[in-house]
Amino acid sequence: MEQSGNFFQMGGYAFYVWSSYGLTLIVLLINYLSPKFSEKKLIAELVKRSKLKKTDIK
């Protein structure tokens, strides 16, 4: 049991190690989710423009 405690304490550098892991996870999530939201906005804009062009033709 003591070995797992030592692992999580990382020899006194636990704060720096785990905060690095946390920051990396946040950056990866932002990099993954950002294009998803941009894609939804782009599709909505294209649909809006498409509807405007159809009404202009009539």
mmJSON file of the N, C-alpha and C atoms, coordinates in Angstrom:
{"data_MODEL":{"atom_site":{
"group_PDB":["ATOM","ATOM","ATOM","ATOM","ATOM","ATOM","ATOM","ATOM","ATOM","ATOM","ATOM","ATOM","ATOM","ATOM","ATOM","ATOM","ATOM","ATOM","ATOM","ATOM","ATOM","ATOM","ATOM","ATOM","ATOM","ATOM","ATOM","ATOM","ATOM","ATOM","ATOM","ATOM","ATOM","ATOM","ATOM","ATOM","ATOM","ATOM","ATOM","ATOM","ATOM","ATOM","ATOM","ATOM","ATOM","ATOM","ATOM","ATOM","ATOM","ATOM","ATOM","ATOM","ATOM","ATOM","ATOM","ATOM","ATOM","ATOM","ATOM","ATOM","ATOM","ATOM","ATOM","ATOM","ATOM","ATOM","ATOM","ATOM","ATOM","ATOM","ATOM","ATOM","ATOM","ATOM","ATOM","ATOM","ATOM","ATOM","ATOM","ATOM","ATOM","ATOM","ATOM","ATOM","ATOM","ATOM","ATOM","ATOM","ATOM","ATOM","ATOM","ATOM","ATOM","ATOM","ATOM","ATOM","ATOM","ATOM","ATOM","ATOM","ATOM","ATOM","ATOM","ATOM","ATOM","ATOM","ATOM","ATOM","ATOM","ATOM","ATOM","ATOM","ATOM","ATOM","ATOM","ATOM","ATOM","ATOM","ATOM","ATOM","ATOM","ATOM","ATOM","ATOM","ATOM","ATOM","ATOM","ATOM","ATOM","ATOM","ATOM","ATOM","ATOM","ATOM","ATOM","ATOM","ATOM","ATOM","ATOM","ATOM","ATOM","ATOM","ATOM","ATOM","ATOM","ATOM","ATOM","ATOM","ATOM","ATOM","ATOM","ATOM","ATOM","ATOM","ATOM","ATOM","ATOM","ATOM","ATOM","ATOM","ATOM","ATOM","ATOM","ATOM","ATOM","ATOM","ATOM","ATOM","ATOM","ATOM","ATOM","ATOM","ATOM","ATOM"],
"id":[1,2,3,4,5,6,7,8,9,10,11,12,13,14,15,16,17,18,19,20,21,22,23,24,25,26,27,28,29,30,31,32,33,34,35,36,37,38,39,40,41,42,43,44,45,46,47,48,49,50,51,52,53,54,55,56,57,58,59,60,61,62,63,64,65,66,67,68,69,70,71,72,73,74,75,76,77,78,79,80,81,82,83,84,85,86,87,88,89,90,91,92,93,94,95,96,97,98,99,100,101,102,103,104,105,106,107,108,109,110,111,112,113,114,115,116,117,118,119,120,121,122,123,124,125,126,127,128,129,130,131,132,133,134,135,136,137,138,139,140,141,142,143,144,145,146,147,148,149,150,151,152,153,154,155,156,157,158,159,160,161,162,163,164,165,166,167,168,169,170,171,172,173,174],
"type_symbol":["N","C","C","N","C","C","N","C","C","N","C","C","N","C","C","N","C","C","N","C","C","N","C","C","N","C","C","N","C","C","N","C","C","N","C","C","N","C","C","N","C","C","N","C","C","N","C","C","N","C","C","N","C","C","N","C","C","N","C","C","N","C","C","N","C","C","N","C","C","N","C","C","N","C","C","N","C","C","N","C","C","N","C","C","N","C","C","N","C","C","N","C","C","N","C","C","N","C","C","N","C","C","N","C","C","N","C","C","N","C","C","N","C","C","N","C","C","N","C","C","N","C","C","N","C","C","N","C","C","N","C","C","N","C","C","N","C","C","N","C","C","N","C","C","N","C","C","N","C","C","N","C","C","N","C","C","N","C","C","N","C","C","N","C","C","N","C","C","N","C","C","N","C","C"],
"label_atom_id":["N","CA","C","N","CA","C","N","CA","C","N","CA","C","N","CA","C","N","CA","C","N","CA","C","N","CA","C","N","CA","C","N","CA","C","N","CA","C","N","CA","C","N","CA","C","N","CA","C","N","CA","C","N","CA","C","N","CA","C","N","CA","C","N","CA","C","N","CA","C","N","CA","C","N","CA","C","N","CA","C","N","CA","C","N","CA","C","N","CA","C","N","CA","C","N","CA","C","N","CA","C","N","CA","C","N","CA","C","N","CA","C","N","CA","C","N","CA","C","N","CA","C","N","CA","C","N","CA","C","N","CA","C","N","CA","C","N","CA","C","N","CA","C","N","CA","C","N","CA","C","N","CA","C","N","CA","C","N","CA","C","N","CA","C","N","CA","C","N","CA","C","N","CA","C","N","CA","C","N","CA","C","N","CA","C","N","CA","C","N","CA","C","N","CA","C","N","CA","C","N","CA","C"],
"label_alt_id":[null,null,null,null,null,null,null,null,null,null,null,null,null,null,null,null,null,null,null,null,null,null,null,null,null,null,null,null,null,null,null,null,null,null,null,null,null,null,null,null,null,null,null,null,null,null,null,null,null,null,null,null,null,null,null,null,null,null,null,null,null,null,null,null,null,null,null,null,null,null,null,null,null,null,null,null,null,null,null,null,null,null,null,null,null,null,null,null,null,null,null,null,null,null,null,null,null,null,null,null,null,null,null,null,null,null,null,null,null,null,null,null,null,null,null,null,null,null,null,null,null,null,null,null,null,null,null,null,null,null,null,null,null,null,null,null,null,null,null,null,null,null,null,null,null,null,null,null,null,null,null,null,null,null,null,null,null,null,null,null,null,null,null,null,null,null,null,null,null,null,null,null,null,null],
"label_comp_id":["MET","MET","MET","GLU","GLU","GLU","GLN","GLN","GLN","SER","SER","SER","GLY","GLY","GLY","ASN","ASN","ASN","PHE","PHE","PHE","PHE","PHE","PHE","GLN","GLN","GLN","MET","MET","MET","GLY","GLY","GLY","GLY","GLY","GLY","TYR","TYR","TYR","ALA","ALA","ALA","PHE","PHE","PHE","TYR","TYR","TYR","VAL","VAL","VAL","TRP","TRP","TRP","SER","SER","SER","SER","SER","SER","TYR","TYR","TYR","GLY","GLY","GLY","LEU","LEU","LEU","THR","THR","THR","LEU","LEU","LEU","ILE","ILE","ILE","VAL","VAL","VAL","LEU","LEU","LEU","LEU","LEU","LEU","ILE","ILE","ILE","ASN","ASN","ASN","TYR","TYR","TYR","LEU","LEU","LEU","SER","SER","SER","PRO","PRO","PRO","LYS","LYS","LYS","PHE","PHE","PHE","SER","SER","SER","GLU","GLU","GLU","LYS","LYS","LYS","LYS","LYS","LYS","LEU","LEU","LEU","ILE","ILE","ILE","ALA","ALA","ALA","GLU","GLU","GLU","LEU","LEU","LEU","VAL","VAL","VAL","LYS","LYS","LYS","ARG","ARG","ARG","SER","SER","SER","LYS","LYS","LYS","LEU","LEU","LEU","LYS","LYS","LYS","LYS","LYS","LYS","THR","THR","THR","ASP","ASP","ASP","ILE","ILE","ILE","LYS","LYS","LYS"],
"label_asym_id":["A","A","A","A","A","A","A","A","A","A","A","A","A","A","A","A","A","A","A","A","A","A","A","A","A","A","A","A","A","A","A","A","A","A","A","A","A","A","A","A","A","A","A","A","A","A","A","A","A","A","A","A","A","A","A","A","A","A","A","A","A","A","A","A","A","A","A","A","A","A","A","A","A","A","A","A","A","A","A","A","A","A","A","A","A","A","A","A","A","A","A","A","A","A","A","A","A","A","A","A","A","A","A","A","A","A","A","A","A","A","A","A","A","A","A","A","A","A","A","A","A","A","A","A","A","A","A","A","A","A","A","A","A","A","A","A","A","A","A","A","A","A","A","A","A","A","A","A","A","A","A","A","A","A","A","A","A","A","A","A","A","A","A","A","A","A","A","A","A","A","A","A","A","A"],
"label_entity_id":["1","1","1","1","1","1","1","1","1","1","1","1","1","1","1","1","1","1","1","1","1","1","1","1","1","1","1","1","1","1","1","1","1","1","1","1","1","1","1","1","1","1","1","1","1","1","1","1","1","1","1","1","1","1","1","1","1","1","1","1","1","1","1","1","1","1","1","1","1","1","1","1","1","1","1","1","1","1","1","1","1","1","1","1","1","1","1","1","1","1","1","1","1","1","1","1","1","1","1","1","1","1","1","1","1","1","1","1","1","1","1","1","1","1","1","1","1","1","1","1","1","1","1","1","1","1","1","1","1","1","1","1","1","1","1","1","1","1","1","1","1","1","1","1","1","1","1","1","1","1","1","1","1","1","1","1","1","1","1","1","1","1","1","1","1","1","1","1","1","1","1","1","1","1"],
"label_seq_id":[1,1,1,2,2,2,3,3,3,4,4,4,5,5,5,6,6,6,7,7,7,8,8,8,9,9,9,10,10,10,11,11,11,12,12,12,13,13,13,14,14,14,15,15,15,16,16,16,17,17,17,18,18,18,19,19,19,20,20,20,21,21,21,22,22,22,23,23,23,24,24,24,25,25,25,26,26,26,27,27,27,28,28,28,29,29,29,30,30,30,31,31,31,32,32,32,33,33,33,34,34,34,35,35,35,36,36,36,37,37,37,38,38,38,39,39,39,40,40,40,41,41,41,42,42,42,43,43,43,44,44,44,45,45,45,46,46,46,47,47,47,48,48,48,49,49,49,50,50,50,51,51,51,52,52,52,53,53,53,54,54,54,55,55,55,56,56,56,57,57,57,58,58,58],
"pdbx_PDB_ins_code":[null,null,null,null,null,null,null,null,null,null,null,null,null,null,null,null,null,null,null,null,null,null,null,null,null,null,null,null,null,null,null,null,null,null,null,null,null,null,null,null,null,null,null,null,null,null,null,null,null,null,null,null,null,null,null,null,null,null,null,null,null,null,null,null,null,null,null,null,null,null,null,null,null,null,null,null,null,null,null,null,null,null,null,null,null,null,null,null,null,null,null,null,null,null,null,null,null,null,null,null,null,null,null,null,null,null,null,null,null,null,null,null,null,null,null,null,null,null,null,null,null,null,null,null,null,null,null,null,null,null,null,null,null,null,null,null,null,null,null,null,null,null,null,null,null,null,null,null,null,null,null,null,null,null,null,null,null,null,null,null,null,null,null,null,null,null,null,null,null,null,null,null,null,null],
"Cartn_x":[0.83,0.0,0.867,2.019,2.911,3.475,3.636,4.172,3.232,1.925,0.985,1.001,1.161,1.266,2.496,3.605,4.826,4.665,3.925,3.693,2.934,1.867,1.059,1.754,2.704,3.444,4.571,4.993,6.008,7.285,7.709,8.969,8.972,7.846,7.765,7.396,7.305,6.969,5.537,4.713,3.353,2.551,2.644,1.86,2.199,3.471,3.898,3.532,3.706,3.409,1.915,1.09,-0.352,-0.973,-0.448,-0.976,-0.6,0.56,0.943,0.02,-0.298,-1.24,-2.609,-3.054,-4.358,-4.394,-3.356,-3.299,-3.25,-2.493,-2.425,-3.794,-4.51,-5.848,-6.791,-6.72,-7.576,-7.267,-5.99,-5.603,-6.063,-5.912,-6.358,-7.87,-8.612,-10.067,-10.472,-9.806,-10.105,-9.794,-8.66,-8.293,-9.26,-9.881,-10.842,-12.218,-12.66,-14.022,-14.171,-13.139,-13.214,-13.665,-13.078,-13.546,-14.984,-15.411,-16.787,-17.783,-17.515,-18.403,-18.322,-17.132,-16.966,-17.705,-17.67,-18.358,-19.864,-20.424,-21.861,-22.238,-21.415,-21.7,-21.603,-20.599,-20.416,-21.589,-22.03,-23.159,-24.421,-24.65,-25.82,-25.756,-24.577,-24.415,-24.662,-24.173,-24.382,-25.847,-26.537,-27.976,-28.723,-28.348,-28.987,-28.777,-27.539,-27.25,-27.984,-28.086,-28.782,-30.259,-30.869,-32.271,-32.448,-31.5,-31.57,-31.468,-30.599,-30.459,-31.714,-32.376,-33.606,-34.715,-34.784,-35.837,-35.516,-34.238,-33.856,-34.187,-34.15,-34.396,-35.858,-36.758,-38.202,-38.691],
"Cartn_y":[-1.198,0.0,1.252,1.153,2.299,2.652,1.649,1.902,2.776,2.54,3.378,4.809,4.995,6.337,7.06,6.347,6.937,7.294,6.442,6.725,8.033,8.218,9.422,10.668,10.504,11.648,12.055,11.171,11.436,12.036,11.55,12.002,13.478,14.014,15.416,16.354,15.829,16.646,16.419,15.87,15.486,16.671,17.814,18.97,19.329,19.362,19.735,18.662,17.41,16.304,16.235,16.214,16.067,17.322,18.484,19.692,19.696,19.146,19.03,18.082,16.958,16.026,16.68,17.404,18.066,19.125,19.934,20.978,20.372,19.293,18.605,18.066,17.49,16.972,18.096,19.237,20.371,20.858,20.981,21.439,20.451,19.161,18.153,18.196,18.389,18.493,19.728,20.844,22.058,21.838,21.203,20.934,19.969,19.105,18.161,18.806,19.569,20.107,21.377,22.174,23.435,23.266,22.36,22.186,21.67,20.907,20.398,21.552,22.507,23.656,24.562,24.736,25.561,24.944,23.624,22.934,23.155,23.086,23.309,24.732,25.72,27.103,27.283,26.661,26.77,26.142,24.986,24.32,25.168,25.735,26.593,27.809,28.403,29.559,29.182,28.027,27.583,27.295,26.708,26.458,27.781,28.742,30.065,30.737,30.681,31.282,30.562,29.252,28.469,28.859,29.066,29.473,30.871,31.764,33.112,33.103,32.281,32.201,31.642,30.685,30.109,31.143,32.011,33.032,34.14,34.384,35.397,34.954,33.681,33.152,33.273,33.117,33.127,34.467],
"Cartn_z":[0.0,0.0,0.0,0.639,0.71,-0.663,-1.502,-2.84,-3.657,-3.535,-4.294,-3.767,-2.484,-1.917,-2.432,-2.514,-3.056,-4.528,-5.241,-6.664,-6.84,-6.076,-6.227,-5.683,-4.778,-4.256,-5.203,-6.063,-7.083,-6.502,-5.365,-4.782,-4.412,-4.033,-3.654,-4.795,-6.001,-7.163,-7.643,-6.791,-7.181,-7.722,-7.08,-7.53,-8.973,-9.298,-10.645,-11.668,-11.271,-12.184,-12.48,-11.436,-11.655,-12.274,-11.941,-12.593,-14.079,-14.42,-15.832,-16.571,-15.93,-16.543,-16.724,-15.707,-15.794,-16.88,-16.96,-17.979,-19.381,-19.523,-20.812,-21.21,-20.263,-20.545,-20.977,-20.317,-20.671,-22.084,-22.416,-23.755,-24.819,-24.552,-25.516,-25.709,-24.63,-24.751,-25.558,-25.322,-26.081,-27.563,-27.839,-29.231,-29.906,-29.159,-29.719,-29.901,-28.912,-28.929,-29.761,-29.857,-30.579,-32.035,-32.802,-34.179,-34.262,-33.275,-33.27,-33.189,-32.298,-32.168,-33.398,-33.935,-35.137,-36.317,-36.404,-37.497,-37.407,-36.211,-36.037,-36.456,-36.07,-36.447,-37.959,-38.575,-40.015,-40.761,-40.331,-40.981,-40.843,-39.67,-39.468,-40.389,-40.528,-41.411,-42.866,-43.282,-44.663,-44.943,-43.99,-44.149,-44.257,-43.44,-43.468,-44.828,-45.326,-46.632,-47.758,-47.629,-48.641,-48.701,-47.555,-47.511,-48.087,-47.835,-48.381,-49.892,-50.45,-51.895,-52.537,-51.882,-52.44,-52.482,-51.492,-51.483,-52.476,-52.775,-53.749,-55.178,-55.431,-56.764,-57.139,-56.21,-56.498,-56.874],
"occupancy":[1.0,1.0,1.0,1.0,1.0,1.0,1.0,1.0,1.0,1.0,1.0,1.0,1.0,1.0,1.0,1.0,1.0,1.0,1.0,1.0,1.0,1.0,1.0,1.0,1.0,1.0,1.0,1.0,1.0,1.0,1.0,1.0,1.0,1.0,1.0,1.0,1.0,1.0,1.0,1.0,1.0,1.0,1.0,1.0,1.0,1.0,1.0,1.0,1.0,1.0,1.0,1.0,1.0,1.0,1.0,1.0,1.0,1.0,1.0,1.0,1.0,1.0,1.0,1.0,1.0,1.0,1.0,1.0,1.0,1.0,1.0,1.0,1.0,1.0,1.0,1.0,1.0,1.0,1.0,1.0,1.0,1.0,1.0,1.0,1.0,1.0,1.0,1.0,1.0,1.0,1.0,1.0,1.0,1.0,1.0,1.0,1.0,1.0,1.0,1.0,1.0,1.0,1.0,1.0,1.0,1.0,1.0,1.0,1.0,1.0,1.0,1.0,1.0,1.0,1.0,1.0,1.0,1.0,1.0,1.0,1.0,1.0,1.0,1.0,1.0,1.0,1.0,1.0,1.0,1.0,1.0,1.0,1.0,1.0,1.0,1.0,1.0,1.0,1.0,1.0,1.0,1.0,1.0,1.0,1.0,1.0,1.0,1.0,1.0,1.0,1.0,1.0,1.0,1.0,1.0,1.0,1.0,1.0,1.0,1.0,1.0,1.0,1.0,1.0,1.0,1.0,1.0,1.0,1.0,1.0,1.0,1.0,1.0,1.0],
"B_iso_or_equiv":[0.0,0.0,0.0,0.0,0.0,0.0,0.0,0.0,0.0,0.0,0.0,0.0,0.0,0.0,0.0,0.0,0.0,0.0,0.0,0.0,0.0,0.0,0.0,0.0,0.0,0.0,0.0,0.0,0.0,0.0,0.0,0.0,0.0,0.0,0.0,0.0,0.0,0.0,0.0,0.0,0.0,0.0,0.0,0.0,0.0,0.0,0.0,0.0,0.0,0.0,0.0,0.0,0.0,0.0,0.0,0.0,0.0,0.0,0.0,0.0,0.0,0.0,0.0,0.0,0.0,0.0,0.0,0.0,0.0,0.0,0.0,0.0,0.0,0.0,0.0,0.0,0.0,0.0,0.0,0.0,0.0,0.0,0.0,0.0,0.0,0.0,0.0,0.0,0.0,0.0,0.0,0.0,0.0,0.0,0.0,0.0,0.0,0.0,0.0,0.0,0.0,0.0,0.0,0.0,0.0,0.0,0.0,0.0,0.0,0.0,0.0,0.0,0.0,0.0,0.0,0.0,0.0,0.0,0.0,0.0,0.0,0.0,0.0,0.0,0.0,0.0,0.0,0.0,0.0,0.0,0.0,0.0,0.0,0.0,0.0,0.0,0.0,0.0,0.0,0.0,0.0,0.0,0.0,0.0,0.0,0.0,0.0,0.0,0.0,0.0,0.0,0.0,0.0,0.0,0.0,0.0,0.0,0.0,0.0,0.0,0.0,0.0,0.0,0.0,0.0,0.0,0.0,0.0,0.0,0.0,0.0,0.0,0.0,0.0],
"pdbx_formal_charge":[null,null,null,null,null,null,null,null,null,null,null,null,null,null,null,null,null,null,null,null,null,null,null,null,null,null,null,null,null,null,null,null,null,null,null,null,null,null,null,null,null,null,null,null,null,null,null,null,null,null,null,null,null,null,null,null,null,null,null,null,null,null,null,null,null,null,null,null,null,null,null,null,null,null,null,null,null,null,null,null,null,null,null,null,null,null,null,null,null,null,null,null,null,null,null,null,null,null,null,null,null,null,null,null,null,null,null,null,null,null,null,null,null,null,null,null,null,null,null,null,null,null,null,null,null,null,null,null,null,null,null,null,null,null,null,null,null,null,null,null,null,null,null,null,null,null,null,null,null,null,null,null,null,null,null,null,null,null,null,null,null,null,null,null,null,null,null,null,null,null,null,null,null,null],
"auth_seq_id":[1,1,1,2,2,2,3,3,3,4,4,4,5,5,5,6,6,6,7,7,7,8,8,8,9,9,9,10,10,10,11,11,11,12,12,12,13,13,13,14,14,14,15,15,15,16,16,16,17,17,17,18,18,18,19,19,19,20,20,20,21,21,21,22,22,22,23,23,23,24,24,24,25,25,25,26,26,26,27,27,27,28,28,28,29,29,29,30,30,30,31,31,31,32,32,32,33,33,33,34,34,34,35,35,35,36,36,36,37,37,37,38,38,38,39,39,39,40,40,40,41,41,41,42,42,42,43,43,43,44,44,44,45,45,45,46,46,46,47,47,47,48,48,48,49,49,49,50,50,50,51,51,51,52,52,52,53,53,53,54,54,54,55,55,55,56,56,56,57,57,57,58,58,58],
"auth_comp_id":["MET","MET","MET","GLU","GLU","GLU","GLN","GLN","GLN","SER","SER","SER","GLY","GLY","GLY","ASN","ASN","ASN","PHE","PHE","PHE","PHE","PHE","PHE","GLN","GLN","GLN","MET","MET","MET","GLY","GLY","GLY","GLY","GLY","GLY","TYR","TYR","TYR","ALA","ALA","ALA","PHE","PHE","PHE","TYR","TYR","TYR","VAL","VAL","VAL","TRP","TRP","TRP","SER","SER","SER","SER","SER","SER","TYR","TYR","TYR","GLY","GLY","GLY","LEU","LEU","LEU","THR","THR","THR","LEU","LEU","LEU","ILE","ILE","ILE","VAL","VAL","VAL","LEU","LEU","LEU","LEU","LEU","LEU","ILE","ILE","ILE","ASN","ASN","ASN","TYR","TYR","TYR","LEU","LEU","LEU","SER","SER","SER","PRO","PRO","PRO","LYS","LYS","LYS","PHE","PHE","PHE","SER","SER","SER","GLU","GLU","GLU","LYS","LYS","LYS","LYS","LYS","LYS","LEU","LEU","LEU","ILE","ILE","ILE","ALA","ALA","ALA","GLU","GLU","GLU","LEU","LEU","LEU","VAL","VAL","VAL","LYS","LYS","LYS","ARG","ARG","ARG","SER","SER","SER","LYS","LYS","LYS","LEU","LEU","LEU","LYS","LYS","LYS","LYS","LYS","LYS","THR","THR","THR","ASP","ASP","ASP","ILE","ILE","ILE","LYS","LYS","LYS"],
"auth_asym_id":["A","A","A","A","A","A","A","A","A","A","A","A","A","A","A","A","A","A","A","A","A","A","A","A","A","A","A","A","A","A","A","A","A","A","A","A","A","A","A","A","A","A","A","A","A","A","A","A","A","A","A","A","A","A","A","A","A","A","A","A","A","A","A","A","A","A","A","A","A","A","A","A","A","A","A","A","A","A","A","A","A","A","A","A","A","A","A","A","A","A","A","A","A","A","A","A","A","A","A","A","A","A","A","A","A","A","A","A","A","A","A","A","A","A","A","A","A","A","A","A","A","A","A","A","A","A","A","A","A","A","A","A","A","A","A","A","A","A","A","A","A","A","A","A","A","A","A","A","A","A","A","A","A","A","A","A","A","A","A","A","A","A","A","A","A","A","A","A","A","A","A","A","A","A"],
"auth_atom_id":["N","CA","C","N","CA","C","N","CA","C","N","CA","C","N","CA","C","N","CA","C","N","CA","C","N","CA","C","N","CA","C","N","CA","C","N","CA","C","N","CA","C","N","CA","C","N","CA","C","N","CA","C","N","CA","C","N","CA","C","N","CA","C","N","CA","C","N","CA","C","N","CA","C","N","CA","C","N","CA","C","N","CA","C","N","CA","C","N","CA","C","N","CA","C","N","CA","C","N","CA","C","N","CA","C","N","CA","C","N","CA","C","N","CA","C","N","CA","C","N","CA","C","N","CA","C","N","CA","C","N","CA","C","N","CA","C","N","CA","C","N","CA","C","N","CA","C","N","CA","C","N","CA","C","N","CA","C","N","CA","C","N","CA","C","N","CA","C","N","CA","C","N","CA","C","N","CA","C","N","CA","C","N","CA","C","N","CA","C","N","CA","C","N","CA","C","N","CA","C","N","CA","C"],
"pdbx_PDB_model_num":[1,1,1,1,1,1,1,1,1,1,1,1,1,1,1,1,1,1,1,1,1,1,1,1,1,1,1,1,1,1,1,1,1,1,1,1,1,1,1,1,1,1,1,1,1,1,1,1,1,1,1,1,1,1,1,1,1,1,1,1,1,1,1,1,1,1,1,1,1,1,1,1,1,1,1,1,1,1,1,1,1,1,1,1,1,1,1,1,1,1,1,1,1,1,1,1,1,1,1,1,1,1,1,1,1,1,1,1,1,1,1,1,1,1,1,1,1,1,1,1,1,1,1,1,1,1,1,1,1,1,1,1,1,1,1,1,1,1,1,1,1,1,1,1,1,1,1,1,1,1,1,1,1,1,1,1,1,1,1,1,1,1,1,1,1,1,1,1,1,1,1,1,1,1]
}}}
